[in-house]
Amino acid sequence: MADDQNCVAELEKVDPSSEDGVDAKPDRSSIISSILWKKKKNAPPCPIKTTRDRVPTHLYRMDFEKMGKCIIINNKNFDKVTGMDVRNGTDKDAEALFKCFRSLGFDVVVYNDCSCAKMQDLLRKASEEDHSNSACFACVLLSHGEENLIYGKDGVTPIKDLTAHFRGDRCKTLLEKPKLFFIQACRGTELDDGVQADSGPISETDANPRYKIPVEADFLFAYSTVPGYYSWRNPGKGSWFVQALCSILDEHGKDLEIMQILTRVNDRVARHFESQCDDPCFNEKKQIPCMVSMLTKELYFGR
């Protein structure tokens, strides 16, 4: 953390008896100079600027003791009643994300095969922790999904019910701090055929003065795909979205702003990935991630 800097300037004190002069009546300019010098000498010192004062208002403060907590919920196996298949490749995602967020300074915890109740309990308890010394909070959900829903191992739960624990009126120690949610899951059953532009293994899909802050402010949702569409995952390498996200964070996580990072993730997924499946209905399909931001400032992990 940068120490507070005192901007008080030490004025050089000069003994008039030691200066050379002239045997003449002082002109008006010298009298004015003398008066101004006395005023400057008696001027109050500049106020001390704190670290908070020095952070530009368009940037989130990151000069906290800790970066913050990152919770990764990795759901691979599902109860038979759900009808959901095993999510092969998701452990690759969880491992890559753990290393990536830890390198950014987060305290990372991974939870595997959580029920809906377990997911709710984990995030509720996390929201009740004291985040006063943390710069932000992050959560990654790896699972099957539908539009606005995420699967626990035993069924579905609304994504909003999980994220609502961190609203400004419920989690006061994260007020005005970024709350980041990365969601790798299907959001529907539509497939993107792509369109021709000029310029491997079979894949699977994941189905100060007082003022008020909106309770939904300072959230960021980074979805692996747009509403209504499948999200693709490779059993051997992991999901397209997480592969791209970790790659860009490793390259630029400490020098680019979060929206720049996610824009590059969008580009990489859009250009570098295409499904390869034996079933022609699922072959040569594309995907584009989607971000929804309620952030109120720019976010740099490296600051």
ChimeraX commands (.cxc) that place a marker at each C-alpha (Angstrom):
marker #1 position 0.00,0.00,0.00 radius 0.5
marker #1 position 1.31,3.50,-0.75 radius 0.5
marker #1 position 2.06,5.56,2.33 radius 0.5
marker #1 position 0.21,8.84,2.75 radius 0.5
marker #1 position 2.29,11.71,1.36 radius 0.5
marker #1 position 2.39,15.15,3.01 radius 0.5
marker #1 position 2.24,17.88,0.46 radius 0.5
marker #1 position 3.40,20.62,2.87 radius 0.5
marker #1 position 6.20,22.50,1.18 radius 0.5
marker #1 position 9.07,23.75,3.35 radius 0.5
marker #1 position 9.67,27.39,2.43 radius 0.5
marker #1 position 13.26,28.53,2.49 radius 0.5
marker #1 position 13.76,31.06,5.24 radius 0.5
marker #1 position 16.19,33.86,4.33 radius 0.5
marker #1 position 17.86,36.22,6.83 radius 0.5
marker #1 position 17.41,39.74,5.35 radius 0.5
marker #1 position 20.65,40.92,7.04 radius 0.5
marker #1 position 22.67,38.48,4.97 radius 0.5
marker #1 position 21.42,39.77,1.61 radius 0.5
marker #1 position 23.14,42.40,-0.53 radius 0.5
marker #1 position 21.09,45.53,-1.26 radius 0.5
marker #1 position 21.16,48.98,-2.79 radius 0.5
marker #1 position 21.15,52.40,-1.15 radius 0.5
marker #1 position 17.94,53.50,-2.78 radius 0.5
marker #1 position 14.27,53.87,-1.96 radius 0.5
marker #1 position 12.46,50.55,-2.59 radius 0.5
marker #1 position 10.33,50.62,-5.69 radius 0.5
marker #1 position 6.68,49.50,-5.68 radius 0.5
marker #1 position 7.44,46.07,-7.12 radius 0.5
marker #1 position 9.79,45.22,-4.28 radius 0.5
marker #1 position 7.19,46.26,-1.71 radius 0.5
marker #1 position 4.56,44.04,-3.35 radius 0.5
marker #1 position 7.02,41.15,-3.47 radius 0.5
marker #1 position 7.69,41.57,0.24 radius 0.5
marker #1 position 3.99,41.51,1.06 radius 0.5
marker #1 position 3.38,38.40,-1.07 radius 0.5
marker #1 position 6.35,36.63,0.54 radius 0.5
marker #1 position 4.94,37.30,4.01 radius 0.5
marker #1 position 1.51,35.98,2.96 radius 0.5
marker #1 position 3.05,32.84,1.53 radius 0.5
marker #1 position 5.10,32.39,4.69 radius 0.5
marker #1 position 1.99,32.58,6.88 radius 0.5
marker #1 position -0.22,30.48,4.57 radius 0.5
marker #1 position -1.68,27.32,6.11 radius 0.5
marker #1 position -0.10,24.05,4.98 radius 0.5
marker #1 position -1.73,22.03,2.21 radius 0.5
marker #1 position -4.06,19.34,3.56 radius 0.5
marker #1 position -2.67,15.81,3.68 radius 0.5
marker #1 position -3.93,13.73,0.78 radius 0.5
marker #1 position -4.86,10.18,1.64 radius 0.5
marker #1 position -4.53,7.21,-0.68 radius 0.5
marker #1 position -8.30,7.33,-1.20 radius 0.5
marker #1 position -8.04,10.96,-2.35 radius 0.5
marker #1 position -5.35,10.08,-4.87 radius 0.5
marker #1 position -7.29,7.25,-6.58 radius 0.5
marker #1 position -9.05,8.68,-9.65 radius 0.5
marker #1 position -12.81,8.61,-9.24 radius 0.5
marker #1 position -13.24,6.56,-12.43 radius 0.5
marker #1 position -11.22,3.64,-11.02 radius 0.5
marker #1 position -12.11,1.06,-8.38 radius 0.5
marker #1 position -9.78,1.20,-5.41 radius 0.5
marker #1 position -7.53,-1.84,-5.33 radius 0.5
marker #1 position -5.17,-0.72,-2.55 radius 0.5
marker #1 position -6.67,-3.05,0.05 radius 0.5
marker #1 position -4.91,-5.62,2.20 radius 0.5
marker #1 position -6.32,-8.44,0.05 radius 0.5
marker #1 position -7.59,-8.84,-3.48 radius 0.5
marker #1 position -10.55,-10.83,-2.18 radius 0.5
marker #1 position -12.14,-14.26,-2.22 radius 0.5
marker #1 position -12.86,-16.31,-5.35 radius 0.5
marker #1 position -15.32,-19.19,-5.03 radius 0.5
marker #1 position -15.36,-21.81,-7.80 radius 0.5
marker #1 position -18.36,-24.15,-7.86 radius 0.5
marker #1 position -17.51,-27.09,-10.13 radius 0.5
marker #1 position -20.47,-29.37,-10.79 radius 0.5
marker #1 position -19.47,-32.45,-12.78 radius 0.5
marker #1 position -21.77,-35.27,-11.64 radius 0.5
marker #1 position -25.54,-35.02,-11.35 radius 0.5
marker #1 position -28.27,-37.08,-9.74 radius 0.5
marker #1 position -30.11,-39.36,-12.16 radius 0.5
marker #1 position -33.39,-37.56,-11.54 radius 0.5
marker #1 position -32.04,-34.42,-13.21 radius 0.5
marker #1 position -31.42,-36.20,-16.51 radius 0.5
marker #1 position -28.08,-34.37,-16.82 radius 0.5
marker #1 position -24.95,-36.08,-18.16 radius 0.5
marker #1 position -21.48,-35.99,-16.61 radius 0.5
marker #1 position -19.66,-32.78,-17.57 radius 0.5
marker #1 position -16.39,-34.24,-18.80 radius 0.5
marker #1 position -13.65,-31.62,-19.04 radius 0.5
marker #1 position -14.93,-29.42,-16.23 radius 0.5
marker #1 position -12.08,-30.43,-13.90 radius 0.5
marker #1 position -9.70,-28.94,-16.47 radius 0.5
marker #1 position -11.64,-25.70,-16.20 radius 0.5
marker #1 position -11.59,-25.71,-12.40 radius 0.5
marker #1 position -7.86,-26.36,-12.28 radius 0.5
marker #1 position -7.05,-23.62,-14.81 radius 0.5
marker #1 position -9.31,-21.12,-13.06 radius 0.5
marker #1 position -7.79,-21.91,-9.65 radius 0.5
marker #1 position -4.29,-21.16,-10.93 radius 0.5
marker #1 position -5.41,-18.10,-12.87 radius 0.5
marker #1 position -7.29,-16.33,-10.07 radius 0.5
marker #1 position -4.66,-17.24,-7.50 radius 0.5
marker #1 position -2.02,-15.58,-9.71 radius 0.5
marker #1 position -4.15,-12.41,-9.64 radius 0.5
marker #1 position -4.01,-12.42,-5.84 radius 0.5
marker #1 position -7.37,-13.98,-4.97 radius 0.5
marker #1 position -7.92,-16.43,-2.14 radius 0.5
marker #1 position -9.43,-19.27,-4.20 radius 0.5
marker #1 position -11.62,-22.09,-2.92 radius 0.5
marker #1 position -13.09,-24.86,-5.12 radius 0.5
marker #1 position -16.27,-26.77,-4.25 radius 0.5
marker #1 position -17.23,-29.85,-6.27 radius 0.5
marker #1 position -20.66,-31.36,-7.06 radius 0.5
marker #1 position -22.78,-29.02,-4.95 radius 0.5
marker #1 position -26.51,-29.40,-4.46 radius 0.5
marker #1 position -28.74,-26.37,-4.94 radius 0.5
marker #1 position -28.99,-25.93,-1.18 radius 0.5
marker #1 position -25.22,-26.20,-0.84 radius 0.5
marker #1 position -24.64,-23.51,-3.47 radius 0.5
marker #1 position -27.08,-21.21,-1.71 radius 0.5
marker #1 position -25.46,-21.87,1.66 radius 0.5
marker #1 position -21.92,-21.32,0.37 radius 0.5
marker #1 position -22.70,-17.98,-1.20 radius 0.5
marker #1 position -24.90,-16.79,1.65 radius 0.5
marker #1 position -22.10,-17.47,4.13 radius 0.5
marker #1 position -19.57,-15.80,1.85 radius 0.5
marker #1 position -21.74,-12.69,1.69 radius 0.5
marker #1 position -21.89,-12.58,5.50 radius 0.5
marker #1 position -18.11,-12.55,5.85 radius 0.5
marker #1 position -16.24,-9.32,6.53 radius 0.5
marker #1 position -14.82,-8.07,3.22 radius 0.5
marker #1 position -13.66,-4.73,4.60 radius 0.5
marker #1 position -10.02,-5.48,3.79 radius 0.5
marker #1 position -10.79,-6.91,0.33 radius 0.5
marker #1 position -10.83,-5.08,-2.99 radius 0.5
marker #1 position -13.48,-7.26,-4.65 radius 0.5
marker #1 position -15.21,-10.64,-4.81 radius 0.5
marker #1 position -15.35,-13.26,-7.57 radius 0.5
marker #1 position -17.41,-16.39,-8.15 radius 0.5
marker #1 position -17.24,-18.93,-10.98 radius 0.5
marker #1 position -20.13,-21.31,-11.68 radius 0.5
marker #1 position -19.33,-24.38,-13.80 radius 0.5
marker #1 position -22.40,-26.49,-14.46 radius 0.5
marker #1 position -25.28,-27.35,-16.75 radius 0.5
marker #1 position -27.78,-24.56,-17.17 radius 0.5
marker #1 position -30.82,-23.06,-18.80 radius 0.5
marker #1 position -31.78,-19.44,-19.31 radius 0.5
marker #1 position -31.48,-17.71,-15.89 radius 0.5
marker #1 position -31.00,-21.10,-14.18 radius 0.5
marker #1 position -27.98,-23.09,-13.00 radius 0.5
marker #1 position -27.92,-26.77,-12.07 radius 0.5
marker #1 position -26.89,-28.11,-8.71 radius 0.5
marker #1 position -26.25,-31.83,-8.68 radius 0.5
marker #1 position -29.86,-32.40,-7.59 radius 0.5
marker #1 position -31.82,-29.85,-9.62 radius 0.5
marker #1 position -31.96,-26.22,-10.79 radius 0.5
marker #1 position -31.88,-22.90,-8.97 radius 0.5
marker #1 position -32.22,-19.33,-10.27 radius 0.5
marker #1 position -28.87,-17.63,-10.77 radius 0.5
marker #1 position -30.34,-14.44,-9.34 radius 0.5
marker #1 position -31.03,-16.18,-6.03 radius 0.5
marker #1 position -27.32,-16.98,-5.73 radius 0.5
marker #1 position -26.03,-13.54,-6.67 radius 0.5
marker #1 position -28.61,-11.58,-4.66 radius 0.5
marker #1 position -26.76,-12.33,-1.43 radius 0.5
marker #1 position -24.14,-9.78,-2.53 radius 0.5
marker #1 position -26.49,-6.88,-3.23 radius 0.5
marker #1 position -25.53,-3.59,-1.66 radius 0.5
marker #1 position -28.28,-3.77,0.93 radius 0.5
marker #1 position -27.26,-7.27,2.06 radius 0.5
marker #1 position -23.47,-7.33,1.87 radius 0.5
marker #1 position -22.36,-3.95,3.23 radius 0.5
marker #1 position -18.62,-4.71,3.29 radius 0.5
marker #1 position -18.65,-5.15,-0.50 radius 0.5
marker #1 position -20.62,-1.95,-1.10 radius 0.5
marker #1 position -19.06,0.03,-3.98 radius 0.5
marker #1 position -16.68,-2.85,-4.68 radius 0.5
marker #1 position -16.78,-5.05,-7.79 radius 0.5
marker #1 position -18.62,-8.36,-7.51 radius 0.5
marker #1 position -17.70,-10.59,-10.43 radius 0.5
marker #1 position -19.59,-13.69,-11.58 radius 0.5
marker #1 position -18.30,-15.93,-14.37 radius 0.5
marker #1 position -20.84,-18.49,-15.56 radius 0.5
marker #1 position -19.98,-21.47,-17.78 radius 0.5
marker #1 position -23.32,-23.09,-18.59 radius 0.5
marker #1 position -25.85,-23.41,-21.37 radius 0.5
marker #1 position -28.54,-20.73,-21.57 radius 0.5
marker #1 position -30.86,-22.55,-23.96 radius 0.5
marker #1 position -30.85,-25.07,-26.82 radius 0.5
marker #1 position -30.21,-22.91,-29.88 radius 0.5
marker #1 position -27.11,-23.53,-32.00 radius 0.5
marker #1 position -25.03,-20.87,-33.72 radius 0.5
marker #1 position -24.14,-21.86,-37.30 radius 0.5
marker #1 position -21.87,-18.87,-37.73 radius 0.5
marker #1 position -21.44,-16.89,-40.94 radius 0.5
marker #1 position -18.52,-16.89,-43.35 radius 0.5
marker #1 position -16.19,-13.89,-42.94 radius 0.5
marker #1 position -13.34,-12.67,-45.17 radius 0.5
marker #1 position -10.80,-11.80,-42.93 radius 0.5
marker #1 position -9.86,-32.25,-33.13 radius 0.5
marker #1 position -11.70,-34.10,-30.42 radius 0.5
marker #1 position -15.48,-34.25,-30.31 radius 0.5
marker #1 position -16.99,-31.37,-28.36 radius 0.5
marker #1 position -19.91,-31.45,-25.96 radius 0.5
marker #1 position -22.30,-28.77,-24.77 radius 0.5
marker #1 position -23.34,-27.60,-21.34 radius 0.5
marker #1 position -26.82,-27.47,-21.42 radius 0.5
marker #1 position -18.19,10.51,1.32 radius 0.5
marker #1 position -21.09,13.11,1.44 radius 0.5
marker #1 position -24.04,10.89,1.97 radius 0.5
marker #1 position -25.39,9.41,-1.20 radius 0.5
marker #1 position -27.24,6.30,-2.30 radius 0.5
marker #1 position -25.90,3.43,-4.38 radius 0.5
marker #1 position -28.32,1.19,-6.33 radius 0.5
marker #1 position -28.40,-2.22,-4.65 radius 0.5
marker #1 position -27.68,-3.91,-7.99 radius 0.5
marker #1 position -24.66,-1.71,-8.75 radius 0.5
marker #1 position -21.07,-2.94,-9.07 radius 0.5
marker #1 position -21.96,-6.40,-10.42 radius 0.5
marker #1 position -20.43,-7.98,-13.50 radius 0.5
marker #1 position -21.80,-11.13,-15.12 radius 0.5
marker #1 position -19.60,-12.83,-17.69 radius 0.5
marker #1 position -21.59,-15.59,-19.40 radius 0.5
marker #1 position -20.05,-18.22,-21.63 radius 0.5
marker #1 position -22.78,-17.69,-24.23 radius 0.5
marker #1 position -25.68,-15.43,-25.15 radius 0.5
marker #1 position -29.25,-16.04,-23.96 radius 0.5
marker #1 position -30.96,-19.01,-25.57 radius 0.5
marker #1 position -27.84,-20.78,-26.83 radius 0.5
marker #1 position -25.71,-23.81,-26.08 radius 0.5
marker #1 position -22.31,-23.42,-24.45 radius 0.5
marker #1 position -19.55,-25.70,-25.72 radius 0.5
marker #1 position -17.06,-27.78,-23.73 radius 0.5
marker #1 position -14.26,-30.07,-24.91 radius 0.5
marker #1 position -13.83,-33.22,-22.76 radius 0.5
marker #1 position -10.05,-33.13,-23.07 radius 0.5
marker #1 position -9.36,-29.40,-22.86 radius 0.5
marker #1 position -12.29,-27.88,-21.01 radius 0.5
marker #1 position -14.87,-25.32,-22.10 radius 0.5
marker #1 position -14.14,-22.82,-24.86 radius 0.5
marker #1 position -15.05,-19.88,-22.64 radius 0.5
marker #1 position -12.84,-20.88,-19.71 radius 0.5
marker #1 position -9.92,-21.73,-22.00 radius 0.5
marker #1 position -10.12,-18.27,-23.54 radius 0.5
marker #1 position -10.76,-16.48,-20.23 radius 0.5
marker #1 position -7.75,-18.04,-18.50 radius 0.5
marker #1 position -5.54,-17.44,-21.52 radius 0.5
marker #1 position -6.37,-13.72,-21.70 radius 0.5
marker #1 position -6.13,-13.28,-17.91 radius 0.5
marker #1 position -2.72,-14.94,-17.93 radius 0.5
marker #1 position -1.57,-12.63,-20.72 radius 0.5
marker #1 position -3.21,-9.35,-19.71 radius 0.5
marker #1 position -4.89,-9.79,-16.32 radius 0.5
marker #1 position -2.68,-7.19,-14.66 radius 0.5
marker #1 position -2.52,-4.55,-17.38 radius 0.5
marker #1 position -5.92,-4.42,-19.12 radius 0.5
marker #1 position -9.24,-3.19,-17.76 radius 0.5
marker #1 position -11.82,-5.93,-17.13 radius 0.5
marker #1 position -14.07,-4.96,-20.07 radius 0.5
marker #1 position -11.05,-4.98,-22.38 radius 0.5
marker #1 position -10.18,-8.44,-21.08 radius 0.5
marker #1 position -13.67,-9.78,-21.69 radius 0.5
marker #1 position -13.84,-8.21,-25.15 radius 0.5
marker #1 position -10.68,-10.11,-26.05 radius 0.5
marker #1 position -12.24,-13.27,-24.62 radius 0.5
marker #1 position -15.24,-12.72,-26.90 radius 0.5
marker #1 position -12.96,-12.36,-29.90 radius 0.5
marker #1 position -10.93,-15.45,-29.09 radius 0.5
marker #1 position -13.97,-17.68,-28.59 radius 0.5
marker #1 position -15.64,-16.32,-31.72 radius 0.5
marker #1 position -12.62,-16.78,-33.99 radius 0.5
marker #1 position -10.62,-19.68,-32.59 radius 0.5
marker #1 position -13.27,-22.26,-31.70 radius 0.5
marker #1 position -15.65,-24.38,-33.78 radius 0.5
marker #1 position -17.38,-27.60,-32.80 radius 0.5
marker #1 position -16.29,-30.93,-34.28 radius 0.5
marker #1 position -18.95,-33.60,-33.82 radius 0.5
marker #1 position -19.94,-36.82,-35.56 radius 0.5
marker #1 position -23.55,-35.65,-35.49 radius 0.5
marker #1 position -23.90,-33.18,-38.40 radius 0.5
marker #1 position -26.54,-31.27,-36.47 radius 0.5
marker #1 position -23.89,-30.31,-33.89 radius 0.5
marker #1 position -20.89,-30.03,-36.21 radius 0.5
marker #1 position -19.14,-26.77,-37.17 radius 0.5
marker #1 position -21.06,-24.65,-34.67 radius 0.5
marker #1 position -19.87,-21.39,-33.14 radius 0.5
marker #1 position -20.26,-19.55,-29.83 radius 0.5
marker #1 position -20.01,-15.99,-28.55 radius 0.5
marker #1 position -19.75,-15.12,-24.83 radius 0.5
marker #1 position -21.85,-12.37,-23.31 radius 0.5
marker #1 position -21.11,-9.85,-20.56 radius 0.5
marker #1 position -23.60,-7.86,-18.54 radius 0.5
marker #1 position -21.99,-5.06,-16.56 radius 0.5
marker #1 position -23.37,-2.93,-13.76 radius 0.5
marker #1 position -19.88,-1.81,-12.79 radius 0.5
marker #1 position -19.65,1.90,-12.03 radius 0.5
marker #1 position -15.89,2.31,-12.45 radius 0.5
marker #1 position -13.00,0.81,-14.37 radius 0.5
marker #1 position -11.40,-2.27,-12.85 radius 0.5
marker #1 position -7.70,-3.12,-13.10 radius 0.5
marker #1 position -6.48,-6.13,-11.12 radius 0.5
marker #1 position -2.89,-4.90,-11.35 radius 0.5
marker #1 position -3.44,-1.54,-9.61 radius 0.5
marker link #1:1,2 radius 0.2
marker link #1:2,3 radius 0.2
marker link #1:3,4 radius 0.2
marker link #1:4,5 radius 0.2
marker link #1:5,6 radius 0.2
marker link #1:6,7 radius 0.2
marker link #1:7,8 radius 0.2
marker link #1:8,9 radius 0.2
marker link #1:9,10 radius 0.2
marker link #1:10,11 radius 0.2
marker link #1:11,12 radius 0.2
marker link #1:12,13 radius 0.2
marker link #1:13,14 radius 0.2
marker link #1:14,15 radius 0.2
marker link #1:15,16 radius 0.2
marker link #1:16,17 radius 0.2
marker link #1:17,18 radius 0.2
marker link #1:18,19 radius 0.2
marker link #1:19,20 radius 0.2
marker link #1:20,21 radius 0.2
marker link #1:21,22 radius 0.2
marker link #1:22,23 radius 0.2
marker link #1:23,24 radius 0.2
marker link #1:24,25 radius 0.2
marker link #1:25,26 radius 0.2
marker link #1:26,27 radius 0.2
marker link #1:27,28 radius 0.2
marker link #1:28,29 radius 0.2
marker link #1:29,30 radius 0.2
marker link #1:30,31 radius 0.2
marker link #1:31,32 radius 0.2
marker link #1:32,33 radius 0.2
marker link #1:33,34 radius 0.2
marker link #1:34,35 radius 0.2
marker link #1:35,36 radius 0.2
marker link #1:36,37 radius 0.2
marker link #1:37,38 radius 0.2
marker link #1:38,39 radius 0.2
marker link #1:39,40 radius 0.2
marker link #1:40,41 radius 0.2
marker link #1:41,42 radius 0.2
marker link #1:42,43 radius 0.2
marker link #1:43,44 radius 0.2
marker link #1:44,45 radius 0.2
marker link #1:45,46 radius 0.2
marker link #1:46,47 radius 0.2
marker link #1:47,48 radius 0.2
marker link #1:48,49 radius 0.2
marker link #1:49,50 radius 0.2
marker link #1:50,51 radius 0.2
marker link #1:51,52 radius 0.2
marker link #1:52,53 radius 0.2
marker link #1:53,54 radius 0.2
marker link #1:54,55 radius 0.2
marker link #1:55,56 radius 0.2
marker link #1:56,57 radius 0.2
marker link #1:57,58 radius 0.2
marker link #1:58,59 radius 0.2
marker link #1:59,60 radius 0.2
marker link #1:60,61 radius 0.2
marker link #1:61,62 radius 0.2
marker link #1:62,63 radius 0.2
marker link #1:63,64 radius 0.2
marker link #1:64,65 radius 0.2
marker link #1:65,66 radius 0.2
marker link #1:66,67 radius 0.2
marker link #1:67,68 radius 0.2
marker link #1:68,69 radius 0.2
marker link #1:69,70 radius 0.2
marker link #1:70,71 radius 0.2
marker link #1:71,72 radius 0.2
marker link #1:72,73 radius 0.2
marker link #1:73,74 radius 0.2
marker link #1:74,75 radius 0.2
marker link #1:75,76 radius 0.2
marker link #1:76,77 radius 0.2
marker link #1:77,78 radius 0.2
marker link #1:78,79 radius 0.2
marker link #1:79,80 radius 0.2
marker link #1:80,81 radius 0.2
marker link #1:81,82 radius 0.2
marker link #1:82,83 radius 0.2
marker link #1:83,84 radius 0.2
marker link #1:84,85 radius 0.2
marker link #1:85,86 radius 0.2
marker link #1:86,87 radius 0.2
marker link #1:87,88 radius 0.2
marker link #1:88,89 radius 0.2
marker link #1:89,90 radius 0.2
marker link #1:90,91 radius 0.2
marker link #1:91,92 radius 0.2
marker link #1:92,93 radius 0.2
marker link #1:93,94 radius 0.2
marker link #1:94,95 radius 0.2
marker link #1:95,96 radius 0.2
marker link #1:96,97 radius 0.2
marker link #1:97,98 radius 0.2
marker link #1:98,99 radius 0.2
marker link #1:99,100 radius 0.2
marker link #1:100,101 radius 0.2
marker link #1:101,102 radius 0.2
marker link #1:102,103 radius 0.2
marker link #1:103,104 radius 0.2
marker link #1:104,105 radius 0.2
marker link #1:105,106 radius 0.2
marker link #1:106,107 radius 0.2
marker link #1:107,108 radius 0.2
marker link #1:108,109 radius 0.2
marker link #1:109,110 radius 0.2
marker link #1:110,111 radius 0.2
marker link #1:111,112 radius 0.2
marker link #1:112,113 radius 0.2
marker link #1:113,114 radius 0.2
marker link #1:114,115 radius 0.2
marker link #1:115,116 radius 0.2
marker link #1:116,117 radius 0.2
marker link #1:117,118 radius 0.2
marker link #1:118,119 radius 0.2
marker link #1:119,120 radius 0.2
marker link #1:120,121 radius 0.2
marker link #1:121,122 radius 0.2
marker link #1:122,123 radius 0.2
marker link #1:123,124 radius 0.2
marker link #1:124,125 radius 0.2
marker link #1:125,126 radius 0.2
marker link #1:126,127 radius 0.2
marker link #1:127,128 radius 0.2
marker link #1:128,129 radius 0.2
marker link #1:129,130 radius 0.2
marker link #1:130,131 radius 0.2
marker link #1:131,132 radius 0.2
marker link #1:132,133 radius 0.2
marker link #1:133,134 radius 0.2
marker link #1:134,135 radius 0.2
marker link #1:135,136 radius 0.2
marker link #1:136,137 radius 0.2
marker link #1:137,138 radius 0.2
marker link #1:138,139 radius 0.2
marker link #1:139,140 radius 0.2
marker link #1:140,141 radius 0.2
marker link #1:141,142 radius 0.2
marker link #1:142,143 radius 0.2
marker link #1:143,144 radius 0.2
marker link #1:144,145 radius 0.2
marker link #1:145,146 radius 0.2
marker link #1:146,147 radius 0.2
marker link #1:147,148 radius 0.2
marker link #1:148,149 radius 0.2
marker link #1:149,150 radius 0.2
marker link #1:150,151 radius 0.2
marker link #1:151,152 radius 0.2
marker link #1:152,153 radius 0.2
marker link #1:153,154 radius 0.2
marker link #1:154,155 radius 0.2
marker link #1:155,156 radius 0.2
marker link #1:156,157 radius 0.2
marker link #1:157,158 radius 0.2
marker link #1:158,159 radius 0.2
marker link #1:159,160 radius 0.2
marker link #1:160,161 radius 0.2
marker link #1:161,162 radius 0.2
marker link #1:162,163 radius 0.2
marker link #1:163,164 radius 0.2
marker link #1:164,165 radius 0.2
marker link #1:165,166 radius 0.2
marker link #1:166,167 radius 0.2
marker link #1:167,168 radius 0.2
marker link #1:168,169 radius 0.2
marker link #1:169,170 radius 0.2
marker link #1:170,171 radius 0.2
marker link #1:171,172 radius 0.2
marker link #1:172,173 radius 0.2
marker link #1:173,174 radius 0.2
marker link #1:174,175 radius 0.2
marker link #1:175,176 radius 0.2
marker link #1:176,177 radius 0.2
marker link #1:177,178 radius 0.2
marker link #1:178,179 radius 0.2
marker link #1:179,180 radius 0.2
marker link #1:180,181 radius 0.2
marker link #1:181,182 radius 0.2
marker link #1:182,183 radius 0.2
marker link #1:183,184 radius 0.2
marker link #1:184,185 radius 0.2
marker link #1:185,186 radius 0.2
marker link #1:186,187 radius 0.2
marker link #1:187,188 radius 0.2
marker link #1:188,189 radius 0.2
marker link #1:189,190 radius 0.2
marker link #1:190,191 radius 0.2
marker link #1:191,192 radius 0.2
marker link #1:192,193 radius 0.2
marker link #1:193,194 radius 0.2
marker link #1:194,195 radius 0.2
marker link #1:195,196 radius 0.2
marker link #1:196,197 radius 0.2
marker link #1:197,198 radius 0.2
marker link #1:198,199 radius 0.2
marker link #1:200,201 radius 0.2
marker link #1:201,202 radius 0.2
marker link #1:202,203 radius 0.2
marker link #1:203,204 radius 0.2
marker link #1:204,205 radius 0.2
marker link #1:205,206 radius 0.2
marker link #1:206,207 radius 0.2
marker link #1:208,209 radius 0.2
marker link #1:209,210 radius 0.2
marker link #1:210,211 radius 0.2
marker link #1:211,212 radius 0.2
marker link #1:212,213 radius 0.2
marker link #1:213,214 radius 0.2
marker link #1:214,215 radius 0.2
marker link #1:215,216 radius 0.2
marker link #1:216,217 radius 0.2
marker link #1:217,218 radius 0.2
marker link #1:218,219 radius 0.2
marker link #1:219,220 radius 0.2
marker link #1:220,221 radius 0.2
marker link #1:221,222 radius 0.2
marker link #1:222,223 radius 0.2
marker link #1:223,224 radius 0.2
marker link #1:224,225 radius 0.2
marker link #1:225,226 radius 0.2
marker link #1:226,227 radius 0.2
marker link #1:227,228 radius 0.2
marker link #1:228,229 radius 0.2
marker link #1:229,230 radius 0.2
marker link #1:230,231 radius 0.2
marker link #1:231,232 radius 0.2
marker link #1:232,233 radius 0.2
marker link #1:233,234 radius 0.2
marker link #1:234,235 radius 0.2
marker link #1:235,236 radius 0.2
marker link #1:236,237 radius 0.2
marker link #1:237,238 radius 0.2
marker link #1:238,239 radius 0.2
marker link #1:239,240 radius 0.2
marker link #1:240,241 radius 0.2
marker link #1:241,242 radius 0.2
marker link #1:242,243 radius 0.2
marker link #1:243,244 radius 0.2
marker link #1:244,245 radius 0.2
marker link #1:245,246 radius 0.2
marker link #1:246,247 radius 0.2
marker link #1:247,248 radius 0.2
marker link #1:248,249 radius 0.2
marker link #1:249,250 radius 0.2
marker link #1:250,251 radius 0.2
marker link #1:251,252 radius 0.2
marker link #1:252,253 radius 0.2
marker link #1:253,254 radius 0.2
marker link #1:254,255 radius 0.2
marker link #1:255,256 radius 0.2
marker link #1:256,257 radius 0.2
marker link #1:257,258 radius 0.2
marker link #1:258,259 radius 0.2
marker link #1:259,260 radius 0.2
marker link #1:260,261 radius 0.2
marker link #1:261,262 radius 0.2
marker link #1:262,263 radius 0.2
marker link #1:263,264 radius 0.2
marker link #1:264,265 radius 0.2
marker link #1:265,266 radius 0.2
marker link #1:266,267 radius 0.2
marker link #1:267,268 radius 0.2
marker link #1:268,269 radius 0.2
marker link #1:269,270 radius 0.2
marker link #1:270,271 radius 0.2
marker link #1:271,272 radius 0.2
marker link #1:272,273 radius 0.2
marker link #1:273,274 radius 0.2
marker link #1:274,275 radius 0.2
marker link #1:275,276 radius 0.2
marker link #1:276,277 radius 0.2
marker link #1:277,278 radius 0.2
marker link #1:278,279 radius 0.2
marker link #1:279,280 radius 0.2
marker link #1:280,281 radius 0.2
marker link #1:281,282 radius 0.2
marker link #1:282,283 radius 0.2
marker link #1:283,284 radius 0.2
marker link #1:284,285 radius 0.2
marker link #1:285,286 radius 0.2
marker link #1:286,287 radius 0.2
marker link #1:287,288 radius 0.2
marker link #1:288,289 radius 0.2
marker link #1:289,290 radius 0.2
marker link #1:290,291 radius 0.2
marker link #1:291,292 radius 0.2
marker link #1:292,293 radius 0.2
marker link #1:293,294 radius 0.2
marker link #1:294,295 radius 0.2
marker link #1:295,296 radius 0.2
marker link #1:296,297 radius 0.2
marker link #1:297,298 radius 0.2
marker link #1:298,299 radius 0.2
marker link #1:299,300 radius 0.2
marker link #1:300,301 radius 0.2
marker link #1:301,302 radius 0.2
marker link #1:302,303 radius 0.2
view
